[in-house]
Amino acid sequence: MRIWDPDRECMARDQLTALQFEQLRTTLERAYRNVPCYQKKFLDAGVSAKDLRQLSDLARFPFTTKEDLRLNYPYGMFAVPLREVVRIHSSSGTTGKPTVVGYTRNDLNNWTELVARMMTAAGVTADDIVHIAFGYGLFTGAFGLHYGAERIGASVIPISSGNTEKQIMIMQDYQSSALVCTPSYALTIADHLDRMGLGADSLKLRVGLFGAEPWSEEMRREIESRLGILATDNFGLSEVMGPGVAGECEYKCGMHIFEDHFIPEIIDPATCEVLPPGSVGELVLTTLTKEAFPMIRYRTRDITRLHYDTCRCGRTMVRMEKTRGRSDDMLIVKGVNVFPTQIEEVLFQVEGCEPHYQLVLDREGHMDTLEVQVEVNETIFFDEMKKQREFVGLVEKRLAATLGLRAKVKLVEPASIPRHEGKAKRVIDRRKT
Amino acid sequence: MKVEQISIFIENKSGRLAEVTRVLGEAGVNIRALSLADTSDFGILRLIVDKTDTAKDVLKSKGFTVNKTEVVAVEVPDRPLGLNSILQVLDASRINVEYMYAFVERCGENAVIIFRFDDTEGAIRVLTEQGVKVLVGERVYCM
């Protein structure tokens, strides 16, 4: 299969290291000069860009966390004036405030190039009709894939999310050949086809690029057999860029991280020590070319492992395994990042609500469901059903506003949520990934 | 003129209603009237009992969420349009019925219906002015 940018993607390791070193030095200097948060961190740690004598010196620099982004909300982490920013995206945050990220014209161009690489690696060509069923909006997924597919020269259908029957009709009539969505939505489409009495052969799909949520090899096999396609995984996060940080090639043996734009490290999340190649640990990413929003040693909280041997496809870029979980308590529900603390804060803000709650994650068909069980007390219990329902509706509305996701609120009797050593078990995840 | 009612939150799972009645029975509390409003997840059980405070205390001690509310017990003529005549009076005064349920026992020739109004005081005044018989608590608890 084609390689979009063979000069870069198949670069020899020593050349790549030299390139990374030059770019990293510049990035560190720019971050120090333009972002007060980085300046303070570097000073506190007693390091400056001059201390970078070889790539491994990166380990001397401080980490950046989601908390740093929160404290510098909205524009504090930007390294360029806003007049140079041409696009703004955001992701959900831990405290109701989202994380805001910006892109300069060069950033958008690089992003588009990297998505084009990733989509080419999955087998998408100019002959494809790319059906993008991610929600268009502040979320980076849809726009990232959209422009990458256009760069390749494919025909893009920006269908966005929802209304599965209409999606199927359009896939049939417009002959969509590449599907972009979450892996669980791919299975929802398969379910609808079954219900409509249609086989996978009623569609022209041949390849799928699935991301925004973790999924297993079993799920891949199910998607491939039910939709009759090649199902590929890709990885990205808005804080670092969005989709296009890494993606699988046709051999599906790990996602190639585009190391000429990002340096990955694997750390022990407890000690924060960098682990030797091949270790399982938390992925830390540093951007090398981002102008508006450089990230120095960003702790992704995703647990994975890196493989440095050259892939059969010829790309030299390191491959990361599917993520195996998180080093924090973040949950991914329908592709949306959810922290239990966000839910707790919403409950706290509701008059009379006590923080005795439990989150139950499950699957209905192939879609995630989130139920928030709240223990009732005298203040939030009413003898009138109308008022009781209004209360439940109010909490659901506030949760939806904060999480960007519909959660069902279920009132339960007091003390019915099991407590372990005085602390309630907050999350029950019944989903099988 | 008001009657005390207790309402109990009941999760929609087997045995909870039985548990409420067992706790009340063992405390020697007798249920005079009841109504259950339910959704697929939970129910609201409303009771008129002979010993309101005892009932509330024992249920709370068993971990139930219990609230006390004031409702109105009205004597309703036991004939066609009997209830309607009372609702007409309320409607004319723009008093809303939040919910209502019937008493099992009769009071002479009349039925007894428990009403929860949005304006309890106003309802009692209007009904009394119109000659409708509103029962006092003590009468109701011992019916």
Interface residues (C-beta under 8 A of the other chain):
Chain A: V376 N377 E378 F381 F382 D383 E384 M385 K386 Q388 R389 K410 L411 V412 E413 P414 A415 S416
Chain B: Q5 S7 F9 I10 E11 R16 A37 T39 D41 F42 I44 R46 G63 F64 T65 V66 N67 T69 E98 Y99 R116
